[in-house]
Amino acid sequence: DAEITQSPRHKITETGRQVTLACHQTWNHNNMFWYRQDLGHGLRLIHYSYGVQDTNKGEVSDGYSVSRSNTEDLPLTLESAASSQTSVYFCASSESTQSYEQYFGPGTRLTVT
Amino acid sequence: AQKVTQAQTEISVVEKEDVTLDCVYETRDTTYYLFWYKQPPSGELVFLIRRNSFDEQNEISGRYSWNFQKSTSSFNFTITASQVVDSAVYFCALSEVSSNTGKLIFGQGTTLQVKP
């Protein structure tokens, strides 16, 4: 069965360190998204990609970067982790842009101390 | 500006009660999509339904039903005869065609607790 996976599921890091969260999907979807979930804010879009070599900024992209070298993977990098980036991060993919639902990974809980 | 409001932060009901989760949205687009997702205690996000702005037919799926009313910009979700397994956080989301990004604009979520 097709799926979307994230690793690690839990991560504790120190302020200032670079951290990379992995996202891998086997749906063969062109569109991939990264969201963060914080209490009181729902989910907010960090970055998204429509295909290989394509990346775009979302509403809360400062301090994050992504790269898309193949269809299956969209890793999210925190260049210099900050305590404000403590959150739960979700990766998602979809078949199309607006009209199709997004399928979400299980999430990564990141704590920055 | 686009926005999704779920005014009910938390709802607590007793098993077998019916419960309605409210969702009000704001958009200037005439073409858009609305979604509901469920997030059980295990944390994953589960897609429940998608509705486009041209289809105001209500939908029923088992104990779940959705009422879409463009006149009031609402897309409410009703669970009939609730069960403990329905306990979760429920998110309403909006996708605007004009943005051409595919991004989902989420409400803040409603936590539903169903007590035995």
HADDOCK unambig.tbl for C-alpha pairs under 7 A between the chains (distance, minus, plus):
assign (segid A and resid 40 and name CA) (segid B and resid 108 and name CA) 5.77 0.50 0.50
assign (segid A and resid 41 and name CA) (segid B and resid 108 and name CA) 5.32 0.50 0.50
assign (segid A and resid 42 and name CA) (segid B and resid 106 and name CA) 5.93 0.50 0.50
assign (segid A and resid 42 and name CA) (segid B and resid 107 and name CA) 5.84 0.50 0.50
assign (segid A and resid 42 and name CA) (segid B and resid 108 and name CA) 4.13 0.50 0.50
assign (segid A and resid 42 and name CA) (segid B and resid 109 and name CA) 6.09 0.50 0.50
assign (segid A and resid 43 and name CA) (segid B and resid 106 and name CA) 5.90 0.50 0.50
assign (segid A and resid 97 and name CA) (segid B and resid 100 and name CA) 6.93 0.50 0.50
assign (segid A and resid 97 and name CA) (segid B and resid 101 and name CA) 6.29 0.50 0.50
assign (segid A and resid 97 and name CA) (segid B and resid 102 and name CA) 4.05 0.50 0.50
assign (segid A and resid 98 and name CA) (segid B and resid 95 and name CA) 5.92 0.50 0.50
assign (segid A and resid 98 and name CA) (segid B and resid 96 and name CA) 6.76 0.50 0.50
assign (segid A and resid 98 and name CA) (segid B and resid 97 and name CA) 5.78 0.50 0.50
assign (segid A and resid 98 and name CA) (segid B and resid 102 and name CA) 4.46 0.50 0.50
assign (segid A and resid 99 and name CA) (segid B and resid 33 and name CA) 6.57 0.50 0.50
assign (segid A and resid 101 and name CA) (segid B and resid 50 and name CA) 6.81 0.50 0.50
assign (segid A and resid 104 and name CA) (segid B and resid 45 and name CA) 5.95 0.50 0.50
assign (segid A and resid 105 and name CA) (segid B and resid 44 and name CA) 6.87 0.50 0.50
assign (segid A and resid 106 and name CA) (segid B and resid 43 and name CA) 6.74 0.50 0.50
assign (segid A and resid 106 and name CA) (segid B and resid 44 and name CA) 4.78 0.50 0.50
assign (segid A and resid 107 and name CA) (segid B and resid 44 and name CA) 6.77 0.50 0.50
